[in-house]
Amino acid sequence: MLTASKSPSAPLHASLRRLVFVPLAWIVLLFVFATLLPHDARPLFFRLELAASELLGFVGCVIAATAFERGDYLRRAWSYTALCFVLIWLSDLSRFPELEPLVGNDLARGVVSLIGNIVAILGAWRFGRAWSEADLPDADRTRKRVYIVAAIVALLMAGGPLVNDVEAVVFGDTAALVNVASELGDIGSLCVMAPILPVAFALRGGHLAWPWSLLSASLIAWLAFDGAVALAGGAYMTDLPQRLFVEVFRALGCLLTLAAGIAQRRVIRLTREATQSQL
């Protein structure tokens, strides 16, 4: 009998575990560079870091989506999430002075961000629906409980900032529309994606748990980002501690998605190899 260490899937388990270090390494580098750079260079560094982290989140979605066959249900879910990253990347990229004329005002940025977050909710809904019929013990009650818990967590983390930003928009602050879009997208995504949470827990220790656990963690990071923006007083503060406080959660949201996409592709490849070996 093969021991666990000699199992053909043992290297995959190890490689999946190592994916957790991808976002952690990014955070360490973020702190190191932001601290060592001179004050005048930090604004440009943060813009570049944001553009790079969002681009990596998009790459992770593409890696996962292309692992599935055309027409596969989850291929479209990952594709929606990839499109969301493209739109928020364009919205944030327009903050570079040279590119600002492309999306020249806060209202336009807010609309682009809102569309991106609506697309994100569509992707999250497809992820959640894919697992909504999973065979879990006491499935109906489990799903009801996780929906309630997800809604409570989402509202606790982003509900307060959402109310404040909606009020700001009503009183004419169009810049707050970007925050409103982000908060609505993150609250909605976690709520509609709730069914994957008990599935990931039930599959703990198995290959399939990794992409869903990492994807769920990315949503939690985005909700934490919304709360951090409210506590820090904005997403683009110039004060270093406040800016790092915000950027840590935003970077985690992007890089955890990258890790989830890579994990998804590796699990799909293993599944196909196992199927072919049985033929």
Summary of the structure (lengths in Angstrom):
residues: 279
radius of gyration: 19.5
end to end distance: 22.0
largest distance: 69.7
contacts: 917
relative contact order: 0.14
helix: 81%
strand: 0%
